[in-house]
Amino acid sequence: MDESPQTPAMNEAADAGDPVKVEQIAAVQRAFEVVEALADAKDGLSFTDIVGLLAVNKAIAFKLLNTLVACRYVFRDPASGRYCLTFKVSNLGLRKMSRSLLLDQSNSILRELADATGELIRLAVVEGDSITWVSSILAQSRLLQLNPSYGFEVRLHLHAAGKAWLSTMSSERALGLVLQRGLEPATEHSLATVEAILDDLKLSARRGYSISYEEHSLGVGAIGVPVMIRRFGEHKECVGVVTLAAPCARMNRQALEDIAPRLKETVARLGAIWPVGDGRTYS
């Protein structure tokens, strides 16, 4: 891992993420809390559910929901009275991805890897102090397949994607991001101490890839490789992570390590065509 001190820009970014130092608009924060909760609610949420989620009085919740409905981000099912998310939110994400050309240019490369390995391949992109899944590609040849989760949050110290990203930054910044989210384990194999996490990240940095073996989900192993590009100047930065995940019954830890060169090759190809945002690439 890079042990150099953080740059002023990093410190400013850290300050910007500190809720104590940044003035927040409560109504906007609550609106996004509702949107994120509805995204995970298969059958929507009742008005009572949302009032409880926000911990506000009914008048505030009613006005907030009316605003989201008027903006067409939420609709109320007239039969059940429950509130559900519209597809306007996903449409915004697709518009963003379409303009960046990222999915168009990366999916064919990731599909080759999925078909060659027969396993689940995923791409996550770095946005500020978080990392978000944007693409999941299942191999066509497997009868037993992992079901990809489309939740936004990546448990940084437990998942191969999070570990790969953390391994590209200073220990101080990586530890700060992990501690912000907490060290609560997901399985009996989860790394739960600062010392173990830092040692694992240093190993990942030396190897150029990370391994998560039943740390995030029992019976599942994964390997992640960071996508590193030179955005400005000579210093490379991580803009995304490609992961391969498989059932432990099919790929043990050694098998995951053996696939690392193939994954690195794919990531190198992806980094060469990573879009700037105006159609140009970094190659």
N, C-alpha and C positions, 0 to 999 in steps of 0.2 A: 504493500500500500504506500501511497505517497505520504511521507511524513512531514512534508514542507508545511509551513504555517499558512493559514488561510489568507487569501488576498483581500484587499478592502472590499472588492465587489462581493466576495463570499460573505464577509461580515455584514455588509448592507443587506444581502439577501436573507441572512439569518435574522437580522433585526426586523426585516419586513414580515417575517413569519411569526414574530413574537406578539401574541395577542395583547400583551401589556403595553407595547410600544406603538401599536397601530390602532387607530380609532376605527371601530367597526359599526356598521349599520345593522341593528338587530333584526329588522324586518327582512333584509336581504338574506342574512344568515339563516333565519327561520324558513324562508321560502326554499332555499336549497336543501335544508334538512328534510323538508317535506318531499321534495323531488327525489332525493336519494332514497328515502324510506319507501316511496311508492315504486321505485325501480325494482326493489326486492320483494314487493308484496304481490304475490301471484293473483290474488283476488281483490286487490285494492285495499284501502283502509277506510274505516268508518270515521265519521266526524269525531266521535268520542276517542277513537284511537289517536287521531291527529292532535286533539287537545291534550291528551296525555303525553304524546311525544314531545310537544313544544313546551309543555308546562306553562301555558298561558291561559287567560280567561277565554270564554267562548266567543266573545265579541271580536277579539284580535284574531283568533283562528278563523272565524267566519270571513272577515275582511281579507285575510291573506289568501284563503282558498278562492274567494270570488275573484281576486286579482289574477291568480294562476289560471282560473277557468277562462277569464276574459282574454288572457294572453294565449290561450289554447295550448298550454303546457299540461293542463289537468282537465279531466272531464268528470262529471258526476253521473253515475249510472242511475237512470230514473227508476229502474226496477228495484235495485237493492239499496240505493242511497249511498253507496260506497264511492269513494274517489279513486280514480285510476289515472296513471300517466298516459298521455297521448304519445304518438310517435314523432312529435315535433322535436323532442329532445334528441332522439336517436338520429333524426334527420339533420340536426345541427352538426352532430359528430361526423356523419357521413359527408356532409358538405365540406367540413374542415379537412377530412382525410382526402377527399377528392381533389381539393385545391392543392394540397401538398404533394399529390401524386404518390404518396408513400405506399398505400395498399396496392395500387396498380403495378408498381415497380417491384414490390417485395414478394407478392403472393406467388409468383411463378418460381422464384428462387426457393422460397420456403416449401412449396409443393414438391419440388424435386427432393428435398431432404426428407420430407414426410414419407414419400413413396419409397425412397431408397432404404430408410430405416424401419418403416412400418410403424412408427410411433407418433405421438401427439407433438406437434411443433407449434410454439407460440411466440408471438412478438409483443414486447412491451416497450413503450416509449417513455423517456424521461421528460417530465414537465416540472421545472422548479425543484421542489423538495419532495416530489412524489414520482412514482412510476406506475403506469397504467397499461393494462392489456388492450391491444387494439386488433389483434388477429389471432385466430386459432385454426390450425389445419390438421384434420384427422387423416391418417393413412387409410386408403381404401381397401387394403388387403387383410386387415385384421378382423377376426370375429370378436375378440375381446378388446374393447377400446376404453380408454379413459374418457370420462365426461368432463369437458372443460368448463371451469367456473368463469362466469363473466362478471364477477364482482370487481369493483374498482380497486379495492384495497389489496395491496400486496404486502404480506407480512415480511418485512425487510430481512430480518435475521433468520427466518425460517424457510423461505422459498429461494430456490436457485436464482430466480430473476433478481430478487432483492440483494442477495449476497453478491452476485456478479457486479451489480451497480455499486454497492458499498465498497467493494474491493478496489475501485478505481479512484477513490477519494482519500483524503487524509483520515487517520484514525479518529481524530477529534470530531470531524464533521460526521463521519459514519456513526460513531457512538452516540452523538447528539441526536441523530435521526432515529436511531433504534430506541433510545430511551424516551423520546417523545411519544412513541407508540406503545411502549411497555415491553417487558420481558416475559409476559405470560406464555407458558409453553402450550403447544397445540397437541403434542404427543409426548410419550415417555422418552423419546429420542431427541426432543427439541433442546437446542443449546440454551441454557438458562442463566449463565453467568457472563459478566463482562469479559473476563479473561478468556473463556472458551470461545466467545464470539469473535474477539479480536484476533486470537490465534487462527481461527478458521478463515477470517478475511485475509490475513497475511498469506496464508497458504494459497488461497484463491488468487491473490494478486500475483504470486510467483508462478503459478501454473497457467494463468490466463483463462481460467474457468472455475466455476463453483459447482459444488455438489450438495444436494439436499436429499438425504436418504431417510425416509420415514420421519423427517423432522416436521414437515407441514401436514402430511396425511399418512396414516398407517398404510403400509402396503404399496406406497408410491415412492419412486426415486426420480430425481430430475437433475439435469445438468444445464448450466447457463453460461453463455459467453457474451461479454459486453460488446456492443457496436461502438468502436472508437473512431472519431473523425476529427480532423483539424478544422474547426469552425472559424477561428480567428487566430492568426499567427501560427507558431510552431507547436503550441501545446495541444495535445489531443484531449478530447473530452468524450464522456460516455453519453450517447444520445438515445440508446436503446439496448435491449437485451433479447437474445434469441434463446429459447429453452427447448429442451427435449425431455418429455416425461414418459415414464413407462411403469407398468406394474413390476414390483420387485421380483415376482415369480418369473418374469420374462427377462429382466435386466438387473443383475446385481450391481453392487458398487463398482466392481472391476470392469464390468461391461460398459457402464456409464463413462468411466475414465477412458476406456478404449475408443469410445466414439468421439472423444474430444477433438482430434484432428479434423474429422469430417465436419463437425460443427463449426470449428474455427474457419475452415475453408468457406463455408456458407456465409458466415458473418463477414468475412473479408469481401466477398462479392457484394453483399448487401451494403456494406460501408462505402463501396466504390460508386454506388448509384443512389446513395441517400440524398433526397432532394433538399435544396436550400429553401425552397418555398416559392420560387418563381419559375420552376421548371428546370433549373440547372442542377447539376449534381456536384459532389465533392471530389470526384475523380479528376 
